Amino acid sequence: MRRPGYLALCLVMMLAGVLPGLAQSLAENDAYRAFYGEKDPQKKIDLGEKFLADPAFKESTYRSPILLTIVPIYVQAKNWVKVLDHGEKLNAELPNAAANAKISIYTYAMGAAESTNNPAKMVEFGDKVLAADPTNLQAQVTVATTIPQGMPQDKVANDKAFELANKALAGVAQLFGQPKPANVTDAQWKQARAEYDEQLHSALGMVQVNRKDYAKAAAEYVIVTKSNPKDSVAHFYIGFAYQNQTADASKALVEATKAFSDARVAKAPQPDIDELDAKRQGLQGDLDKKMDAALDEFAISVAIGGPLEKQARTYLESLYTTKHNSLDGLDQFIQSKK
């Protein structure tokens, strides 16, 4: 007669352990169903945020799909603050996030940082994407093109940008070596390839500017202008590179001219004087060539316009005055470059 009572007590004790977990599971499922079924974007966000903030759902497998649903809604609404916020909190919100989830959220955050003109965050989230996927082309391009402008004095960062830009160029070549998608026109495919190449060669050019290797900088930016002749920024930096080479050439010319003059005063053997004179004339020709190239590039940059037009004009006026002793004819010179 005691057996049923014992079994009933055991059943009560078992249910006491099972029911709380079952209730949590049901609440979790109900909350997710409500989120999933909601069509209004703002209400969906509210339900998603509420779910993510609920300590009872901290280990829920629904957290990842919820986060991957609400962040794109924030992106569409251009709510960059919330996109960045979820990017910052990802490790806390999804401590065991799969690589694809990390890549998605950090890529959105990287884009939000770009939209809010925050280079440091662009690099930070780009690095996080690359930690999950070292071959991610979008992150490679973002980090490689952001560092040289935002961290010109950081040698280690610029070396990293140089490496990433070259990796990205190889990735671009591989990507566009494949057949284009059916829904993309030949012109769109070609344009996309050109834009990638222009961005990356510009990044490499800026790295070389930061390294003060102006010959290599000019070579990179020349590649850009061959692809896009109206890139005023590239023309500016070609002019800037030639101008800096002009300074070095001018110093070498002064030294060669002095050596030539000293040899004549000392009545050195004529072959020695002739050799020094030939060197002096060669350096003068090199200086003139570089100055003319700098003038042309700065004038083109001014003629096209763009973000560096004012700087280009300042450099142009200085060089033009050095060569012509006045600014007479400068406007006509600029006009001829349009």
BELUR-V570263 format. One line per field, one symbol per residue. ss: DSSP state (H for helix, E for strand, C for the rest). phi: phi as a letter, one per 40 degrees, with the letter a starting at -180 (. if undefined). burial: I if it has 9 or more other ideal C-beta (glycine too) atoms within 8 Angstrom, else O. Layout:
ss->???
phi->???
burial->???
This chain:
ss->CCHHHHHHHHHHHHHHHHHHHHHHHHHHHHHHHHHHHCCCHHHHHHHHHHHHHCHHHCCCCHHHHHHHHHHHHHHHCCCHHHHHHHHHCHHHHCCCCCHHHHHHHHHHHHHHHHHCCCHHHHHHHHHHHHHHCCCCHHHHHHHHHHHHHHCCCCHHHHHHHHHHHHHHHHHHHHHHCCCCCCCCCHHHHHHHHHHHHHHHHHHHHHHHHHHCCHHHHHHHHHHHHHHCCCCHHHHHHHHHHHHHHHHHHHHHHHHHHHHHHHHHHCCCCHHHHHHHHHHHHHHHHHHHHHHHHHHHHHHHHHHHCCCCHHHHHHHHHHHHHHHHCCCCCHHHHHHCCC
phi->.cddccccccccccccccddccccccccccccccccccccdcccccccccccccdcbdbccccccccccccccccccfcccccccccccdcccbcbccdccccccccccccccccbfbdccdcdccccccccaccccccdccccccddccbccccccccccccccccccccccccccccccccbcdcccccccccdccccccccccdccccgccccccccccdccccbcccccccdccdcccccccccccccccccccccccccccfcdddcccccccccccccccccccccccdcccccccccghcbdccccdcccccccdcbgabcgcccccdccc
burial->OOOOOOOOOOOOOOOOOOOOOOOIOOIIOOIIOIIOOIOOOOOIIOIIIIIIOIOOIOOIOIIIOIIIIIIIIIIOOOOIOIIIOIIOOIOOIIOOIOOOIIIIIIIIIIIIIIOIOOIOIIIIIIIIIIOIIOOIIIIIIIIIIIIIIIIIOOOOIIOIIIOIIIIIIOIIOOOIOOOOOOOOOOOOIOOIIIOIIIIIIIIIIIIIIIOOOIOIIIOIIIIIIOOIOOIIIIIIIIIIIIIIIIOOIIOIIOOIIOIIOOIIOOOOOOOIIOOIIOIIOOIIOIIOOIIOIIIIIIIIIIIIOIOIIOOIIOIIIOIIIOOIOOOOOIOOIIOOIO
